[in-house]
Amino acid sequence: MLIVNNEHRIAAGIKSLSKRCSYCRKPLKEYPLIMNDDAGLAVFHAACAAALAIDIQVDLYTFFRPPAPYHQFFVLTTQEARRSDEQGGAHAVQIHQGDQGSSLEASVHR
């Protein structure tokens, strides 16, 4: 939820700007703020929310495509592929063997 003024802040259940950012732990002194949609009340500076999103994307990329010498633990496949024993099925993303660099290139098969 984007919070841009006192009315939004109060409607979101945040009593004051003295609450601390859930990412950097600094006080929430000014707007805009971002509040998560989970049950827990986590409020972030907009820049901290963006940094957290990037951290999560990097972690996911590293998890699904670990750097050498580590090996990939999981391969995502469609249910269609499981039925036909064909890795990836009709809509899979296949990583080329030569593409072991840091780029996010992949080819989509249809």
C-alpha positions as protocol buffer text, in pm:
chain_id: "A"
residue {
  index: 1
  type: MET
  ca { x: 0 y: 0 z: 0 }
}
residue {
  index: 2
  type: LEU
  ca { x: 136 y: 340 z: -95 }
}
residue {
  index: 3
  type: ILE
  ca { x: 110 y: 601 z: 182 }
}
residue {
  index: 4
  type: VAL
  ca { x: 156 y: 960 z: 68 }
}
residue {
  index: 5
  type: ASN
  ca { x: -9 y: 1171 z: 342 }
}
residue {
  index: 6
  type: ASN
  ca { x: -135 y: 1172 z: 701 }
}
residue {
  index: 7
  type: GLU
  ca { x: -483 y: 1057 z: 596 }
}
residue {
  index: 8
  type: HIS
  ca { x: -340 y: 746 z: 428 }
}
residue {
  index: 9
  type: ARG
  ca { x: -111 y: 682 z: 726 }
}
residue {
  index: 10
  type: ILE
  ca { x: -397 y: 695 z: 977 }
}
residue {
  index: 11
  type: ALA
  ca { x: -621 y: 479 z: 756 }
}
residue {
  index: 12
  type: ALA
  ca { x: -339 y: 222 z: 739 }
}
residue {
  index: 13
  type: GLY
  ca { x: -326 y: 207 z: 1119 }
}
residue {
  index: 14
  type: ILE
  ca { x: 9 y: 381 z: 1162 }
}
residue {
  index: 15
  type: LYS
  ca { x: -23 y: 617 z: 1457 }
}
residue {
  index: 16
  type: SER
  ca { x: 281 y: 835 z: 1390 }
}
residue {
  index: 17
  type: LEU
  ca { x: 590 y: 878 z: 1178 }
}
residue {
  index: 18
  type: SER
  ca { x: 804 y: 784 z: 1479 }
}
residue {
  index: 19
  type: LYS
  ca { x: 764 y: 415 z: 1382 }
}
residue {
  index: 20
  type: ARG
  ca { x: 1082 y: 270 z: 1233 }
}
residue {
  index: 21
  type: CYS
  ca { x: 1132 y: 135 z: 881 }
}
residue {
  index: 22
  type: SER
  ca { x: 1122 y: -245 z: 877 }
}
residue {
  index: 23
  type: TYR
  ca { x: 1425 y: -253 z: 644 }
}
residue {
  index: 24
  type: CYS
  ca { x: 1673 y: 14 z: 760 }
}
residue {
  index: 25
  type: ARG
  ca { x: 1533 y: 71 z: 1113 }
}
residue {
  index: 26
  type: LYS
  ca { x: 1545 y: 451 z: 1071 }
}
residue {
  index: 27
  type: PRO
  ca { x: 1239 y: 657 z: 1171 }
}
residue {
  index: 28
  type: LEU
  ca { x: 972 y: 713 z: 907 }
}
residue {
  index: 29
  type: LYS
  ca { x: 1016 y: 1091 z: 888 }
}
residue {
  index: 30
  type: GLU
  ca { x: 856 y: 1170 z: 552 }
}
residue {
  index: 31
  type: TYR
  ca { x: 637 y: 1039 z: 273 }
}
residue {
  index: 32
  type: PRO
  ca { x: 607 y: 839 z: 49 }
}
residue {
  index: 33
  type: LEU
  ca { x: 596 y: 516 z: 247 }
}
residue {
  index: 34
  type: ILE
  ca { x: 514 y: 160 z: 147 }
}
residue {
  index: 35
  type: MET
  ca { x: 324 y: -81 z: 371 }
}
residue {
  index: 36
  type: ASN
  ca { x: 320 y: -455 z: 303 }
}
residue {
  index: 37
  type: ASP
  ca { x: -5 y: -645 z: 251 }
}
residue {
  index: 38
  type: ASP
  ca { x: 79 y: -926 z: 494 }
}
residue {
  index: 39
  type: ALA
  ca { x: -81 y: -973 z: 834 }
}
residue {
  index: 40
  type: GLY
  ca { x: 222 y: -816 z: 1007 }
}
residue {
  index: 41
  type: LEU
  ca { x: 245 y: -439 z: 995 }
}
residue {
  index: 42
  type: ALA
  ca { x: 569 y: -364 z: 810 }
}
residue {
  index: 43
  type: VAL
  ca { x: 624 y: -11 z: 680 }
}
residue {
  index: 44
  type: PHE
  ca { x: 915 y: 94 z: 459 }
}
residue {
  index: 45
  type: HIS
  ca { x: 1062 y: 409 z: 311 }
}
residue {
  index: 46
  type: ALA
  ca { x: 995 y: 393 z: -65 }
}
residue {
  index: 47
  type: ALA
  ca { x: 1368 y: 355 z: -137 }
}
residue {
  index: 48
  type: CYS
  ca { x: 1396 y: 74 z: 119 }
}
residue {
  index: 49
  type: ALA
  ca { x: 1098 y: -109 z: -35 }
}
residue {
  index: 50
  type: ALA
  ca { x: 1270 y: -89 z: -375 }
}
residue {
  index: 51
  type: ALA
  ca { x: 1599 y: -214 z: -226 }
}
residue {
  index: 52
  type: LEU
  ca { x: 1418 y: -504 z: -58 }
}
residue {
  index: 53
  type: ALA
  ca { x: 1247 y: -599 z: -385 }
}
residue {
  index: 54
  type: ILE
  ca { x: 1583 y: -602 z: -565 }
}
residue {
  index: 55
  type: ASP
  ca { x: 1739 y: -810 z: -285 }
}
residue {
  index: 56
  type: ILE
  ca { x: 1459 y: -1066 z: -321 }
}
residue {
  index: 57
  type: GLN
  ca { x: 1501 y: -1080 z: -700 }
}
residue {
  index: 58
  type: VAL
  ca { x: 1878 y: -1132 z: -667 }
}
residue {
  index: 59
  type: ASP
  ca { x: 1825 y: -1404 z: -406 }
}
residue {
  index: 60
  type: LEU
  ca { x: 1573 y: -1584 z: -626 }
}
residue {
  index: 61
  type: TYR
  ca { x: 1799 y: -1561 z: -930 }
}
residue {
  index: 62
  type: THR
  ca { x: 2095 y: -1697 z: -732 }
}
residue {
  index: 63
  type: PHE
  ca { x: 1877 y: -1976 z: -587 }
}
residue {
  index: 64
  type: PHE
  ca { x: 1753 y: -2095 z: -926 }
}
residue {
  index: 65
  type: ARG
  ca { x: 2083 y: -2031 z: -1106 }
}
residue {
  index: 66
  type: PRO
  ca { x: 2370 y: -2064 z: -858 }
}
residue {
  index: 67
  type: PRO
  ca { x: 2722 y: -1957 z: -955 }
}
residue {
  index: 68
  type: ALA
  ca { x: 2996 y: -2215 z: -1018 }
}
residue {
  index: 69
  type: PRO
  ca { x: 3099 y: -2448 z: -855 }
}
residue {
  index: 70
  type: TYR
  ca { x: 2746 y: -2495 z: -714 }
}
residue {
  index: 71
  type: HIS
  ca { x: 2482 y: -2690 z: -903 }
}
residue {
  index: 72
  type: GLN
  ca { x: 2118 y: -2611 z: -970 }
}
residue {
  index: 73
  type: PHE
  ca { x: 1890 y: -2779 z: -715 }
}
residue {
  index: 74
  type: PHE
  ca { x: 1555 y: -2724 z: -884 }
}
residue {
  index: 75
  type: VAL
  ca { x: 1432 y: -2720 z: -1241 }
}
residue {
  index: 76
  type: LEU
  ca { x: 1089 y: -2565 z: -1295 }
}
residue {
  index: 77
  type: THR
  ca { x: 862 y: -2760 z: -1526 }
}
residue {
  index: 78
  type: THR
  ca { x: 495 y: -2739 z: -1617 }
}
residue {
  index: 79
  type: GLN
  ca { x: 240 y: -3004 z: -1522 }
}
residue {
  index: 80
  type: GLU
  ca { x: 206 y: -3076 z: -1893 }
}
residue {
  index: 81
  type: ALA
  ca { x: 575 y: -3167 z: -1904 }
}
residue {
  index: 82
  type: ARG
  ca { x: 540 y: -3406 z: -1613 }
}
residue {
  index: 83
  type: ARG
  ca { x: 265 y: -3591 z: -1795 }
}
residue {
  index: 84
  type: SER
  ca { x: 468 y: -3622 z: -2114 }
}
residue {
  index: 85
  type: ASP
  ca { x: 806 y: -3674 z: -1942 }
}
residue {
  index: 86
  type: GLU
  ca { x: 940 y: -3385 z: -2145 }
}
residue {
  index: 87
  type: GLN
  ca { x: 1138 y: -3133 z: -1942 }
}
residue {
  index: 88
  type: GLY
  ca { x: 970 y: -2795 z: -1959 }
}
residue {
  index: 89
  type: GLY
  ca { x: 676 y: -2877 z: -2182 }
}
residue {
  index: 90
  type: ALA
  ca { x: 539 y: -2634 z: -2439 }
}
residue {
  index: 91
  type: HIS
  ca { x: 603 y: -2312 z: -2243 }
}
residue {
  index: 92
  type: ALA
  ca { x: 938 y: -2379 z: -2074 }
}
residue {
  index: 93
  type: VAL
  ca { x: 1232 y: -2149 z: -2043 }
}
residue {
  index: 94
  type: GLN
  ca { x: 1548 y: -2333 z: -2145 }
}
residue {
  index: 95
  type: ILE
  ca { x: 1886 y: -2199 z: -2039 }
}
residue {
  index: 96
  type: HIS
  ca { x: 2160 y: -2252 z: -2298 }
}
residue {
  index: 97
  type: GLN
  ca { x: 2469 y: -2441 z: -2177 }
}
residue {
  index: 98
  type: GLY
  ca { x: 2696 y: -2164 z: -2308 }
}
residue {
  index: 99
  type: ASP
  ca { x: 2502 y: -1902 z: -2114 }
}
residue {
  index: 100
  type: GLN
  ca { x: 2684 y: -1936 z: -1783 }
}
residue {
  index: 101
  type: GLY
  ca { x: 2761 y: -1565 z: -1742 }
}
residue {
  index: 102
  type: SER
  ca { x: 2582 y: -1312 z: -1528 }
}
residue {
  index: 103
  type: SER
  ca { x: 2319 y: -1219 z: -1786 }
}
residue {
  index: 104
  type: LEU
  ca { x: 1956 y: -1322 z: -1755 }
}
residue {
  index: 105
  type: GLU
  ca { x: 1923 y: -1444 z: -2114 }
}
residue {
  index: 106
  type: ALA
  ca { x: 1701 y: -1743 z: -2191 }
}
residue {
  index: 107
  type: SER
  ca { x: 1504 y: -1866 z: -2485 }
}
residue {
  index: 108
  type: VAL
  ca { x: 1134 y: -1946 z: -2469 }
}
residue {
  index: 109
  type: HIS
  ca { x: 1006 y: -2254 z: -2651 }
}
residue {
  index: 110
  type: ARG
  ca { x: 649 y: -2263 z: -2780 }
}
